[in-house]
Amino acid sequence: MTQILLHHYDSSPFSEKVRICLGIKGLAWGAVDQPVIMPKPELLPLTGGYRKIPVMQLGADVYCDSVLIVRELEARFPAPSLHPSGTGGLAAAMSEWTDRAFFQASVAVIFAHVGDTIGADFIKDREKLSGAPFDTAAMKAAFPHMATQLRAHAALVTEQLADGRAFLGGAAPGLADANAFYNLWFVRSFYPPAAPLFEDLPGLADWYARVVALGHGTRREVSRAEALDAARAASPSDQPVPAGEAAASAGDLALVGHKVIVSATDYGRDPIAGTLVAASALRLVIRREDPDLGAINVHVPRLGFALAAG
Ligand SMILES: N[C@@H](CCC(=O)N[C@@H](CS)C(=O)NCC(=O)O)C(=O)O
């Protein structure tokens, strides 16, 4: 069976979301360590230009963005489900909250404190990624407000736990827990003195410990060279959209078979060029011919990505 390869780095919060989902499913996976800043010469041939982390690779199919990665994991490995209480649509939609407003509050709280200690290379890289200056003074000024925002996000999580349930959906863990967890993990890992901003909230500490205890599945380290070999040896799937995913719009379907360019619309907008080979309402699949690796399917989520004829 094709091995699951997760291109990540340990300190990446969006990767932690995926690692928790791998833990819930009890999957075995290969961890491919990627650099924290550009250049990423052994990632970009797989993605065609997308530089963000995490990226999942299954042979010659490459999945960009944690949202699409967890969707694909659920499609390929349905049991145990990431949606044990039957609220898959809501848990998926929840990432529009956790990956944006909740994440921004977490970033602000962390970098208001550690911003001054960050190396120049990292700062330059993240300025290029975001298209905005890395302004430590502004981060410090924003801290009092952002601290209240972070606590409010965490309080929403604990409201859901108020009836004493073990996990957000009930007795069994799911994507909702991974989504809610990873930002708090990010803050606790990078700036532990900020944990008191939320850890006194009723039920939070016990739930947090339960999510930690889920683990990350069975992880083994895989070299970047080995991951590239796996792509070379494989052929991209010719059924890249799982059954049951809602149909794409007529406009998107009209581009299937044509040269296109896709890019994220928030940050890290590096374009991916290729032929659109499949589309659903929730994903776009672009076929690329890499001179070294051969044919690759690059999958991106439809939400938060722009598609244009190329
Ligand atoms: N929407 C993306 C966001 C990914 C993201 O922002 N990842 C961070 C690391 S956690 C990143 O790529 N930072 C720049 C880098 O690592 O080069 C997702 O859900 O995967």
The ligand as an ORCA input file, in Angstrom:
! r2SCAN-3c Opt
* xyz 0 1
  N      -3.830     27.013      5.183
  C      -2.569     26.327      5.357
  C      -1.663     27.137      6.252
  C      -0.303     26.513      6.360
  C       0.731     27.409      7.025
  O       0.574     28.629      7.171
  N       1.811     26.792      7.436
  C       2.945     27.485      8.004
  C       3.660     26.574      8.967
  S       2.609     25.962     10.239
  C       3.917     27.794      6.906
  O       3.859     27.186      5.858
  N       4.827     28.727      7.155
  C       5.813     29.034      6.174
  C       6.806     27.950      5.962
  O       6.855     26.980      6.736
  O       7.561     28.043      5.019
  C      -2.858     24.944      5.945
  O      -3.898     24.767      6.577
  O      -2.046     24.036      5.741
*
